[in-house]
Amino acid sequence: MTTTEQAPAPAADSGPRGRDGRWLRRLFAALAGLLAAAVALGVAQLVSAATGPSTAPVIAVGDTVITKVPESLKSYAIRTFGENDKIALVAGVFAVVAVYALVIGLLSLRWRVVGVLGVALFGVLGGLAAASRPAAEDLAWLPSVVGAAAGIVALLFLLRPLTGIPVLPLSTPPADATEAGARHAVGSGAEGAVNRLREALGNSGDRKGLDRRGFFLAGGAAVGVAAVTGGGGYLLQRRFDVSEARADLTLPTPASPAPRLPAGADLAETVDGVTPLMTRNSDFYRVDTAISVPQIRPSDYQLKLTGSFDQRATFSLQDLYDRDDLIERDITLTCVSNEVGGRLAGTARWIGVPLGAFLRENGVSGDSTQLVCRSSDGMTIGAPTRSALQVEDAMLAIGMNGEPLPIEHGFPVRMIIPGLYGYVSACKWLVGIEATTFDAFDAYWVEREWAQEGPIKVASRIDTPAALRRFPAGRRPIAGVAWAQTRGIARVEVQVDDGDWVQAELAPEVDADLWRQWVLPHDFSPGSYQLTVRATAADGDVQTADRATPFPSGATGLHSIRVTAS
């Protein structure tokens, strides 16, 4: 080189070279995959505003996971997360999508076709998941497919500045990409289009340019698209919300109201820490498989009777509201997933159509052993026909604690059969009843090897003092609740350490379908204590000490806690 020659000018913002530059490009590539996934999900959310909330990819995949995972994993999720199991599942789906997107972005830096196929696979899986749901509409697959197409475009757009290709025609390309850009511009018509497609999808690992400014511009655009489409889709989905239509309903006056509670029936008024006799709607437990809560407009509601009925009739919500035999009852519901001492139980004042009378007037066959109850989201619950006919307070519930059923608790109609766990008796969002037999059909949970009939076992729980808590020594109550629906509770006993069983005082009995509070004052000296409770049903059935997990027919064992007085 002569003294008059000048070294080539460095490429403007061409990015670092060497090892640090390679790592930066890889970091940006991974981020490109993540942003492309965000665009795909946002666009899919927007499209699902037309096809329904349950067709959004994350919801569809989450619903599919719920139906496909082993029961042991499902039970673990309920034990670990309780009523937040669906939130945990959705968060898990997002986490998996994020990791998948990061990997796809990295691979796309060298092999564009891998990135394209990876995003396309995401769309196919989401579409299949949505279309395979029992109550899926014809276009349930559309949000996932459209979202994937948008994700592919976003990925290719985000990768351009990582390979020296300008994001916009007016931006200045890096110096080392000028020649490639010139070659890229050559060719027109079909041949030029083919060359450009090859360039977009081909091996781009030999490119050296890195347009950081261009990447941030493209990334910002991707974030904007994801935010606008995702947020817009969320807002547009409000059209599916039936909250206003529910609020416009007025519950009818029951022909048979619930009996008045006797004085002193609720020990929660005098004993701190004991569970209230009645559970507020906002506090009532919720365990079901619906990630996206079904939304049924009252004017659109239909309950269809099929199978072994004399007449296969269809009833509107108004038909049920207009009946002159509506009943109101206080009933405790229990989930079969409830562990010993667990909180998946609650009591409400329900209004509904007496189920036995309803079935008889429609001529249910004497040969029917099972009522297959169908939810609007495709869930099937198999209820014993015998229990539906014989349990006095079984009902098609339309009201809960003085208002129409909350949406998350089955609005507008659900079934309730006292004495049976919810998985065989309490179908939410009920739209169909098929009279059949257990031999002819396995409902959702029975197909997963849960017991067919699910009678509730005698259970009791210590509410206060709380487990593993310290409290001042002295006299204080040991208190809680016990239940044995349809039979009632006759006795509750408490054992302190290895001492004798001491009978607790029971709150006044209201109804055999309602749990019963109990209390035992005890003088605590300083020290550590093991407290255990057991209940006896009115028919003499004593709560067993044998431990069993909820699967397949409900947990057994005695609730025992350790506390410390100081």
C-alpha positions as CSV (number, residue, x, y, z in Angstrom):
1,M,0.0,0.0,0.0
2,T,1.4,3.4,-1.0
3,T,1.3,6.4,1.3
4,T,-1.4,7.9,-0.9
5,E,-3.7,4.9,-0.5
6,Q,-6.3,4.9,2.2
7,A,-7.6,2.0,4.1
8,P,-11.2,1.0,3.3
9,A,-13.7,2.9,5.5
10,P,-15.4,0.7,8.1
11,A,-18.9,-0.3,7.3
12,A,-21.4,2.0,9.0
13,D,-22.9,0.2,12.1
14,S,-21.9,-3.1,10.6
15,G,-21.6,-4.6,14.1
16,P,-18.7,-6.3,15.9
17,R,-16.6,-9.0,14.3
18,G,-15.1,-12.1,15.9
19,R,-16.3,-14.1,18.8
20,D,-18.1,-11.3,20.5
21,G,-19.9,-10.4,17.3
22,R,-21.0,-14.0,16.8
23,W,-22.5,-14.2,20.3
24,L,-24.3,-10.9,19.7
25,R,-25.8,-12.2,16.5
26,R,-26.9,-15.4,18.2
27,L,-28.5,-13.4,21.0
28,F,-30.4,-11.3,18.6
29,A,-31.4,-14.4,16.6
30,A,-32.8,-16.0,19.8
31,L,-34.6,-12.8,20.5
32,A,-36.0,-12.7,17.0
33,G,-37.5,-16.1,17.5
34,L,-39.1,-14.9,20.8
35,L,-40.5,-11.8,19.2
36,A,-41.8,-13.8,16.2
37,A,-43.7,-16.1,18.6
38,A,-45.2,-13.0,20.3
39,V,-46.4,-11.7,17.0
40,A,-47.9,-15.2,16.2
41,L,-49.7,-15.3,19.5
42,G,-50.9,-11.8,19.2
43,V,-52.3,-12.2,15.7
44,A,-53.9,-15.6,16.8
45,Q,-55.5,-13.8,19.7
46,L,-57.0,-11.2,17.4
47,V,-58.4,-13.9,15.0
48,S,-59.8,-15.8,18.0
49,A,-62.0,-12.8,18.7
50,A,-64.0,-14.1,15.7
51,T,-63.8,-17.8,16.4
52,G,-64.1,-17.8,20.2
53,P,-61.7,-17.5,23.2
54,S,-61.1,-21.3,23.4
55,T,-59.6,-21.3,19.9
56,A,-56.6,-19.2,20.9
57,P,-53.5,-21.4,20.6
58,V,-52.4,-21.3,24.2
59,I,-55.9,-22.0,25.5
60,A,-56.4,-24.8,22.9
61,V,-53.0,-26.4,23.7
62,G,-53.7,-26.1,27.4
63,D,-57.1,-27.7,27.1
64,T,-55.5,-30.6,25.2
65,V,-52.7,-31.0,27.8
66,I,-55.4,-31.3,30.5
67,T,-57.1,-34.1,28.7
68,K,-53.9,-36.0,27.7
69,V,-51.7,-35.8,30.8
70,P,-51.6,-38.8,33.2
71,E,-53.9,-38.7,36.2
72,S,-50.9,-38.7,38.5
73,L,-49.6,-35.5,37.0
74,K,-53.1,-33.9,37.0
75,S,-53.5,-34.8,40.7
76,Y,-50.1,-33.4,41.5
77,A,-51.0,-30.1,39.8
78,I,-54.2,-29.9,41.9
79,R,-52.4,-30.7,45.1
80,T,-49.6,-28.2,44.4
81,F,-51.5,-25.3,42.9
82,G,-55.1,-26.0,44.0
83,E,-57.6,-23.7,42.3
84,N,-54.6,-22.0,40.5
85,D,-53.8,-25.1,38.5
86,K,-55.0,-23.6,35.3
87,I,-53.0,-20.4,35.8
88,A,-49.9,-22.6,36.4
89,L,-50.7,-24.6,33.2
90,V,-51.1,-21.5,31.0
91,A,-47.8,-20.1,32.5
92,G,-46.2,-23.5,31.7
93,V,-47.5,-23.4,28.1
94,F,-46.1,-19.9,27.7
95,A,-42.7,-21.0,29.1
96,V,-42.5,-23.9,26.7
97,V,-43.4,-21.7,23.7
98,A,-40.8,-19.2,24.8
99,V,-38.0,-21.8,25.0
100,Y,-39.1,-23.3,21.7
101,A,-39.1,-19.9,20.1
102,L,-35.6,-19.1,21.3
103,V,-34.3,-22.3,19.8
104,I,-36.1,-21.7,16.5
105,G,-34.6,-18.2,16.4
106,L,-31.0,-19.6,16.9
107,L,-31.4,-22.2,14.3
108,S,-32.9,-19.7,11.9
109,L,-29.7,-17.7,11.9
110,R,-28.1,-20.4,9.8
111,W,-31.0,-22.3,8.3
112,R,-34.0,-20.1,7.5
113,V,-36.0,-23.0,6.3
114,V,-35.8,-24.6,9.8
115,G,-37.2,-21.5,11.3
116,V,-40.1,-21.3,8.8
117,L,-40.9,-25.0,9.4
118,G,-40.6,-24.6,13.1
119,V,-43.1,-21.8,13.3
120,A,-45.3,-23.6,10.9
121,L,-45.2,-26.6,13.2
122,F,-46.3,-24.4,16.0
123,G,-49.3,-23.4,14.0
124,V,-50.2,-26.9,13.0
125,L,-50.1,-28.2,16.6
126,G,-52.2,-25.3,17.8
127,G,-54.7,-25.8,15.0
128,L,-55.0,-29.5,15.7
129,A,-55.4,-28.9,19.4
130,A,-58.2,-26.4,18.8
131,A,-60.0,-28.6,16.2
132,S,-59.8,-31.7,18.3
133,R,-61.8,-30.2,21.2
134,P,-65.1,-31.9,21.7
135,A,-67.1,-28.7,21.2
136,A,-64.9,-27.2,18.5
137,E,-66.4,-25.1,15.7
138,D,-65.5,-25.5,12.0
139,L,-62.9,-22.7,12.0
140,A,-61.3,-23.5,15.4
141,W,-58.0,-24.1,13.6
142,L,-57.9,-20.7,12.0
143,P,-56.3,-18.5,14.7
144,S,-53.3,-20.9,15.0
145,V,-52.7,-21.1,11.3
146,V,-53.1,-17.3,10.7
147,G,-50.9,-16.6,13.7
148,A,-48.2,-19.0,12.4
149,A,-48.2,-17.3,9.0
150,A,-47.7,-13.9,10.8
151,G,-45.0,-15.4,12.9
152,I,-43.1,-16.6,9.8
153,V,-43.2,-13.2,8.2
154,A,-42.1,-11.6,11.5
155,L,-39.2,-14.0,11.9
156,L,-37.8,-13.4,8.4
157,F,-38.2,-9.7,8.8
158,L,-36.3,-9.8,12.2
159,L,-33.5,-11.9,10.7
160,R,-32.8,-9.5,7.9
161,P,-30.6,-7.0,9.9
162,L,-28.6,-9.9,11.3
163,T,-27.4,-10.9,7.9
164,G,-26.6,-7.5,6.5
165,I,-29.9,-7.0,4.6
166,P,-31.6,-3.6,5.3
167,V,-34.9,-3.7,7.1
168,L,-36.2,-0.9,5.0
169,P,-35.3,0.2,1.4
170,L,-34.2,3.6,2.6
171,S,-31.9,2.3,5.3
172,T,-28.1,2.2,4.5
173,P,-26.9,-1.4,4.2
174,P,-23.6,-2.4,5.9
175,A,-20.6,-2.1,3.6
176,D,-20.0,-5.8,3.4
177,A,-23.5,-6.4,2.3
178,T,-23.5,-3.9,-0.5
179,E,-22.3,-6.3,-3.1
180,A,-24.7,-9.0,-1.9
181,G,-27.5,-6.5,-1.9
182,A,-26.6,-5.5,-5.5
183,R,-26.7,-9.1,-6.6
184,H,-29.9,-9.6,-4.7
185,A,-31.5,-6.7,-6.7
186,V,-30.5,-8.2,-10.0
187,G,-33.2,-10.3,-11.6
188,S,-36.9,-9.6,-12.2
189,G,-40.0,-11.5,-12.8
190,A,-40.3,-15.2,-11.9
191,E,-36.5,-15.8,-11.9
192,G,-35.9,-12.8,-9.6
193,A,-38.6,-13.9,-7.3
194,V,-37.2,-17.4,-7.1
195,N,-33.7,-16.0,-6.4
196,R,-35.1,-13.8,-3.6
197,L,-37.0,-16.7,-2.1
198,R,-33.8,-18.8,-2.1
199,E,-32.0,-16.0,-0.5
200,A,-34.6,-15.6,2.2
201,L,-34.8,-19.3,3.0
202,G,-31.3,-20.5,2.2
203,N,-28.1,-20.9,4.3
204,S,-27.1,-17.4,5.4
205,G,-24.4,-18.5,7.8
206,D,-21.7,-16.8,5.7
207,R,-23.1,-13.4,6.1
208,K,-21.0,-11.1,8.4
209,G,-23.0,-7.9,8.6
210,L,-25.0,-7.0,11.7
211,D,-27.3,-4.0,11.6
212,R,-28.0,-3.4,15.2
213,R,-30.0,-0.3,14.6
214,G,-32.1,-2.1,12.0
215,F,-32.7,-5.0,14.4
216,F,-34.0,-2.7,17.1
217,L,-36.2,-1.0,14.6
218,A,-37.6,-4.4,13.5
219,G,-37.9,-5.6,17.0
220,G,-39.8,-2.5,18.1
221,A,-42.2,-3.0,15.2
222,A,-42.7,-6.7,16.2
223,V,-43.4,-5.7,19.8
224,G,-46.0,-3.1,18.6
225,V,-47.7,-5.6,16.3
226,A,-47.8,-8.2,19.1
227,A,-49.2,-5.7,21.6
228,V,-51.8,-4.2,19.3
229,T,-53.1,-7.5,18.0
230,G,-53.0,-9.3,21.3
231,G,-54.6,-6.5,23.2
232,G,-57.1,-5.8,20.5
233,G,-58.1,-9.5,20.4
234,Y,-58.5,-9.5,24.2
235,L,-60.8,-6.4,24.0
236,L,-62.8,-7.8,21.1
237,Q,-63.4,-11.1,22.9
238,R,-65.5,-9.2,25.4
239,R,-68.3,-9.6,23.0
240,F,-68.5,-13.2,24.2
241,D,-68.8,-12.1,27.8
242,V,-72.3,-12.8,29.1
243,S,-71.9,-10.9,32.4
244,E,-74.4,-8.2,31.4
245,A,-77.0,-10.7,30.2
246,R,-76.5,-12.6,33.5
247,A,-76.9,-9.4,35.5
248,D,-80.3,-8.7,33.8
249,L,-81.8,-12.0,35.1
250,T,-84.0,-12.1,38.1
251,L,-84.2,-15.4,39.9
252,P,-87.7,-16.8,40.4
253,T,-89.1,-17.3,43.8
254,P,-88.8,-21.0,44.8
255,A,-92.0,-22.9,45.6
256,S,-90.1,-24.7,48.4
257,P,-87.6,-22.3,50.1
258,A,-84.7,-23.4,52.3
259,P,-85.5,-23.8,56.0
260,R,-84.5,-20.9,58.2
261,L,-81.2,-21.4,60.0
262,P,-81.7,-22.1,63.8
263,A,-80.1,-19.7,66.3
264,G,-76.5,-20.4,66.8
265,A,-76.2,-22.5,63.6
266,D,-73.1,-20.7,62.5
267,L,-70.2,-21.0,65.0
268,A,-68.1,-18.6,62.9
269,E,-70.0,-15.8,64.6
270,T,-68.5,-16.8,68.0
271,V,-65.4,-18.9,67.2
272,D,-62.6,-17.2,65.4
273,G,-61.0,-19.2,62.6
274,V,-63.7,-21.7,62.0
275,T,-65.0,-22.0,58.5
276,P,-68.3,-20.1,58.0
277,L,-71.4,-22.2,57.6
278,M,-72.1,-20.7,54.2
279,T,-69.4,-20.0,51.6
280,R,-69.5,-16.8,49.6
281,N,-69.6,-17.2,45.8
282,S,-66.2,-15.4,45.5
283,D,-64.7,-17.9,48.0
284,F,-66.3,-21.0,46.6
285,Y,-63.7,-23.6,45.3
286,R,-63.5,-24.2,41.6
287,V,-62.0,-27.3,40.1
288,D,-62.8,-28.1,36.4
289,T,-61.0,-28.6,33.1
290,A,-62.1,-25.3,31.5
291,I,-59.2,-22.9,31.0
292,S,-61.5,-20.6,29.1
293,V,-64.8,-20.4,31.0
294,P,-67.8,-21.2,28.7
295,Q,-70.0,-18.2,28.0
296,I,-73.6,-19.1,27.3
297,R,-76.2,-16.3,26.6
298,P,-79.5,-16.9,28.5
299,S,-81.4,-16.4,25.3
300,D,-79.4,-19.0,23.5
301,Y,-79.5,-21.7,26.2
302,Q,-80.9,-25.1,25.4
303,L,-81.0,-28.2,27.5
304,K,-81.5,-31.3,25.4
305,L,-82.7,-34.7,26.6
306,T,-81.6,-37.7,24.6
307,G,-81.3,-41.4,25.0
308,S,-83.8,-43.5,27.0
309,F,-86.5,-40.9,27.6
310,D,-90.1,-41.3,26.5
311,Q,-89.7,-37.9,24.8
312,R,-86.6,-36.3,23.6
313,A,-87.3,-32.7,24.6
314,T,-85.4,-29.4,24.5
315,F,-85.8,-26.8,27.2
316,S,-84.9,-23.1,27.2
317,L,-83.7,-21.3,30.3
318,Q,-87.0,-19.6,30.5
319,D,-88.7,-23.0,30.6
320,L,-86.7,-23.8,33.7
321,Y,-87.3,-20.4,35.3
322,D,-91.1,-20.7,34.7
323,R,-91.5,-24.0,36.5
324,D,-93.8,-23.9,39.6
325,D,-91.8,-26.6,41.5
326,L,-88.5,-24.8,42.1
327,I,-86.7,-25.7,45.3
328,E,-84.1,-23.9,47.4
329,R,-81.7,-25.9,49.5
330,D,-78.4,-25.5,51.5
331,I,-76.0,-28.1,50.1
332,T,-72.3,-28.7,50.7
333,L,-70.3,-29.7,47.6
334,T,-67.0,-31.6,47.7
335,C,-64.4,-32.3,45.0
336,V,-63.0,-35.8,44.8
337,S,-59.5,-34.3,44.6
338,N,-59.8,-32.9,48.1
339,E,-57.0,-34.2,50.3
340,V,-57.6,-35.0,54.0
341,G,-57.9,-31.6,55.7
342,G,-58.2,-29.9,52.3
343,R,-60.3,-26.9,51.3
344,L,-62.0,-28.2,48.1
345,A,-65.4,-28.2,49.8
346,G,-68.0,-25.4,50.2
347,T,-71.6,-24.7,51.0
348,A,-74.1,-22.5,49.2
349,R,-77.8,-21.9,49.1
350,W,-78.9,-23.3,45.7
351,I,-82.1,-22.7,43.7
352,G,-83.1,-25.2,41.0
353,V,-85.5,-27.6,39.4
354,P,-86.0,-30.9,41.4
355,L,-84.1,-33.4,39.3
356,G,-86.1,-36.5,40.1
357,A,-89.4,-34.9,39.2
358,F,-87.9,-33.5,36.0
359,L,-86.6,-36.9,34.9
360,R,-89.8,-38.7,35.7
361,E,-92.1,-36.3,33.9
362,N,-89.9,-36.8,30.8
363,G,-90.1,-40.5,31.1
364,V,-86.6,-41.6,31.9
365,S,-86.3,-45.4,31.3
366,G,-86.1,-47.8,34.2
367,D,-83.3,-49.5,32.4
368,S,-81.1,-46.4,32.6
369,T,-78.2,-46.7,35.1
370,Q,-76.3,-43.6,34.0
371,L,-77.1,-40.0,33.0
372,V,-74.4,-38.7,30.7
373,C,-74.4,-35.0,31.4
374,R,-72.8,-32.8,28.7
375,S,-71.2,-29.4,29.2
376,S,-71.1,-26.8,26.6
377,D,-67.3,-27.3,26.3
378,G,-67.7,-31.0,25.6
379,M,-67.0,-32.3,29.1
380,T,-69.0,-35.4,30.0
381,I,-70.0,-36.3,33.6
382,G,-71.6,-39.6,34.3
383,A,-74.2,-39.5,37.1
384,P,-75.9,-42.6,38.5
385,T,-79.6,-42.5,37.4
386,R,-80.6,-44.1,40.7
387,S,-79.1,-41.2,42.8
388,A,-80.6,-38.6,40.5
389,L,-84.1,-40.0,41.0
390,Q,-83.8,-40.9,44.7
391,V,-81.8,-38.2,46.3
392,E,-84.4,-35.7,47.5
393,D,-82.5,-32.5,47.0
394,A,-80.9,-33.3,43.7
395,M,-81.5,-30.4,41.2
396,L,-80.8,-28.6,38.0
397,A,-79.4,-25.5,39.8
398,I,-80.0,-22.0,38.3
399,G,-79.1,-19.9,41.4
400,M,-76.4,-19.7,44.0
401,N,-76.6,-17.7,47.2
402,G,-79.4,-15.5,46.0
403,E,-78.1,-14.7,42.5
404,P,-77.9,-16.5,39.1
405,L,-75.1,-19.0,39.0
406,P,-71.7,-17.3,38.6
407,I,-70.3,-17.9,35.2
408,E,-67.3,-19.8,36.5
409,H,-69.6,-22.0,38.6
410,G,-71.8,-23.2,35.6
411,F,-74.0,-20.4,34.4
412,P,-76.7,-20.7,33.4
413,V,-77.5,-24.3,34.6
414,R,-75.5,-27.0,36.4
415,M,-76.4,-30.3,38.0
416,I,-76.1,-31.0,41.7
417,I,-76.7,-34.4,43.4
418,P,-75.9,-34.3,47.1
419,G,-73.8,-37.1,48.5
420,L,-71.7,-37.6,45.4
421,Y,-68.4,-36.1,44.5
422,G,-68.6,-33.4,41.9
423,Y,-66.9,-35.4,39.2
424,V,-70.0,-37.6,38.9
425,S,-72.8,-35.2,40.0
426,A,-72.1,-31.5,39.4
427,C,-71.8,-30.9,35.7
428,K,-71.3,-27.2,35.0
429,W,-72.6,-25.4,31.9
430,L,-75.1,-28.2,31.4
431,V,-76.5,-28.4,27.9
432,G,-77.5,-32.1,27.5
433,I,-78.6,-35.1,29.5
434,E,-78.5,-38.6,27.9
435,A,-80.2,-41.4,29.7
436,T,-78.0,-44.5,29.1
437,T,-76.1,-47.2,31.0
438,F,-72.6,-47.4,32.5
439,D,-71.8,-50.3,30.2
440,A,-72.7,-48.2,27.1
441,F,-70.5,-45.2,27.8
442,D,-67.5,-44.1,29.9
443,A,-67.7,-40.4,30.9
444,Y,-64.6,-38.3,31.0
445,W,-63.3,-39.2,34.5
446,V,-64.4,-42.8,34.3
447,E,-62.5,-43.2,31.1
448,R,-59.5,-42.0,33.1
449,E,-60.1,-44.8,35.6
450,W,-61.8,-42.9,38.4
451,A,-64.6,-44.8,40.1
452,Q,-68.0,-44.8,38.4
453,E,-70.3,-43.6,41.2
454,G,-68.2,-41.6,43.7
455,P,-70.2,-41.5,47.0
456,I,-68.7,-38.9,49.4
457,K,-66.9,-40.3,52.4
458,V,-67.2,-39.1,56.0
459,A,-64.8,-36.3,56.4
460,S,-63.7,-33.8,59.1
461,R,-61.2,-31.0,59.3
462,I,-59.5,-28.8,61.9
463,D,-59.7,-25.1,61.1
464,T,-58.4,-23.6,64.3
465,P,-55.7,-23.5,65.6
466,A,-53.9,-23.5,62.3
467,A,-51.3,-26.1,61.7
468,L,-47.7,-25.4,62.7
469,R,-48.7,-22.2,64.4
470,R,-47.6,-20.9,67.9
471,F,-50.2,-19.4,70.2
472,P,-50.3,-18.3,73.9
473,A,-50.8,-21.1,76.4
474,G,-54.2,-21.2,78.0
475,R,-57.8,-22.1,77.1
476,R,-58.6,-21.8,73.5
477,P,-61.0,-23.6,71.1
478,I,-60.2,-26.5,68.7
479,A,-62.8,-26.2,66.0
480,G,-63.6,-27.1,62.4
481,V,-66.2,-28.7,60.1
482,A,-67.3,-32.2,59.3
483,W,-69.5,-33.6,56.5
484,A,-71.3,-36.7,55.3
485,Q,-73.9,-35.4,52.8
486,T,-77.3,-37.1,52.7
487,R,-76.5,-38.8,56.0
488,G,-75.5,-36.0,58.3
489,I,-73.0,-35.8,61.2
490,A,-73.9,-37.4,64.5
491,R,-70.6,-37.0,66.4
492,V,-67.1,-35.4,66.2
493,E,-64.3,-36.4,68.5
494,V,-60.8,-34.8,69.0
495,Q,-57.7,-36.5,70.3
496,V,-54.8,-34.5,71.8
497,D,-51.5,-36.4,71.4
498,D,-52.2,-40.0,72.4
499,G,-55.0,-39.3,74.8
500,D,-58.6,-40.4,74.8
501,W,-61.0,-39.3,72.2
502,V,-63.1,-36.4,73.5
503,Q,-66.4,-35.6,72.0
504,A,-66.7,-32.0,70.6
505,E,-69.8,-29.8,70.7
506,L,-71.7,-29.7,67.4
507,A,-73.5,-26.7,66.0
508,P,-77.2,-27.1,65.6
509,E,-78.0,-29.4,62.6
510,V,-79.6,-27.6,59.7
511,D,-79.8,-30.4,57.0
512,A,-78.1,-33.7,56.3
513,D,-76.7,-32.3,53.1
514,L,-74.9,-29.5,54.9
515,W,-71.6,-29.7,56.7
516,R,-71.6,-29.3,60.4
517,Q,-69.3,-27.1,62.5
518,W,-67.9,-28.4,65.8
519,V,-65.8,-26.9,68.7
520,L,-63.9,-28.3,71.7
521,P,-62.4,-25.8,74.2
522,H,-59.1,-27.1,75.5
523,D,-56.6,-25.9,78.1
524,F,-53.1,-25.8,76.5
525,S,-50.0,-25.8,78.7
526,P,-46.8,-24.6,77.1
527,G,-45.5,-27.3,74.8
528,S,-46.1,-29.0,71.4
529,Y,-49.3,-30.9,70.7
530,Q,-50.6,-33.3,68.0
531,L,-54.3,-32.7,67.3
532,T,-56.5,-35.2,65.5
533,V,-60.2,-35.2,64.6
534,R,-62.6,-37.9,63.4
535,A,-66.3,-37.8,62.6
536,T,-69.2,-40.3,62.7
537,A,-72.1,-40.1,60.3
538,A,-75.7,-40.3,61.5
539,D,-75.9,-43.9,60.0
540,G,-73.0,-44.9,62.4
541,D,-70.3,-44.9,59.7
542,V,-67.1,-43.8,61.5
543,Q,-64.4,-41.9,59.6
544,T,-61.6,-44.3,58.9
545,A,-58.0,-43.7,59.9
546,D,-56.7,-45.7,56.8
547,R,-54.9,-43.3,54.5
548,A,-55.8,-43.3,50.8
549,T,-55.1,-40.7,48.0
550,P,-58.0,-39.0,46.2
551,F,-57.6,-41.3,43.2
552,P,-59.7,-43.2,42.3
553,S,-62.6,-42.6,44.7
554,G,-61.8,-39.9,47.2
555,A,-59.2,-39.5,50.0
556,T,-59.5,-41.1,53.4
557,G,-57.7,-40.7,56.7
558,L,-57.9,-38.5,59.8
559,H,-56.9,-34.9,59.7
560,S,-54.0,-34.4,62.2
561,I,-52.0,-31.2,62.8
562,R,-49.1,-30.2,65.1
563,V,-49.3,-26.9,67.1
564,T,-47.3,-25.2,69.8
565,A,-48.4,-23.3,72.9
566,S,-45.9,-20.9,74.4
